[in-house]
Amino acid sequence: MDINVNKFFDRQLKLKNFSERQLDQLLSSKVLFIGMGGLGNPAAVYLLSVGIGRLTFADFDKVEFHNLHRQFLFKDDDIGNSKAVTAANSLQPNYPHAAINVLDSRMDERQLFEQVKDHDLVMDCSDNFETRYIVNDVCIEANIPLVSGSASEEVGQVISFQNSAASPCYECLFPRKQFLGEESCDRLGIMTPVLGVIGSMMALTAVNLLLNPQTSISTLTKIDSGTMKITQSTLQKDTYCEACSI
């Protein structure tokens, strides 16, 4: 469907610090999602609603009954269907300005690299450290910026990485020798609204990274929903990091 893009994004264009040029920049941006579950759902909605023009949803998981209370793009009739395909079908009619592609089969690192290098930014919405380390390695190799979010129990966090020679990476924050065996929210549980907060913050972080890459720094933002406290800390590159300093 043909739409009047400026009219569609009218309220956003009324912002003093947002221009048609920036909207055009977002419309031409290509973003790859790794994981379309609890974080991927809200993050994708808000990146589409801010004007991202090309998205790829990569997830080989199927919709399960226990997903439905927190992954709002899915409904009972979707159980057993591909999360990536279902999310794309749910969102595409509401955001006609965008092209949404789907990857719903498992990829090895080389296949992932071929996808990553064809995008401007990667959103890691996965739920386990093994996948996060693979995504981090590939983004470093491809020199593609990465936004990483996670949520478990009552806590969530988000951080971005430029993946330039001087910038830190995900493994600078979470060395795999220490964290690879950590449990995911599948076993620890999750306070559902945390997913919405972190997914939204991932979308905002991605927009800032796409529009102002020169000012982006790797700041870890952590939210504890039990105490309603938000903390931030700036991550420095680990000169001994086995992923980005070798």
Secondary structure, DSSP 8 states (H G I E B T S, - for coil): ----HHHHTHHHHTSTT--HHHHHHHHT-EEEEE--STTHHHHHHHHHHHT--EEEEE---B--GGGTTT-TT--GGGTTSBHHHHHHHHHGGG-TT-EEEEE-S---HHHHHHHHTTSSEEEE--SSHHHHHHHHHHHHHHT--EEEEEEEBTEEEEEEE--STTS--HHHHS-HHHHTT---HHHH-B-HHHHHHHHHHHHHHHHHHHH-GGG---EEEEEETTTTEEEEEE----TT-TTT--
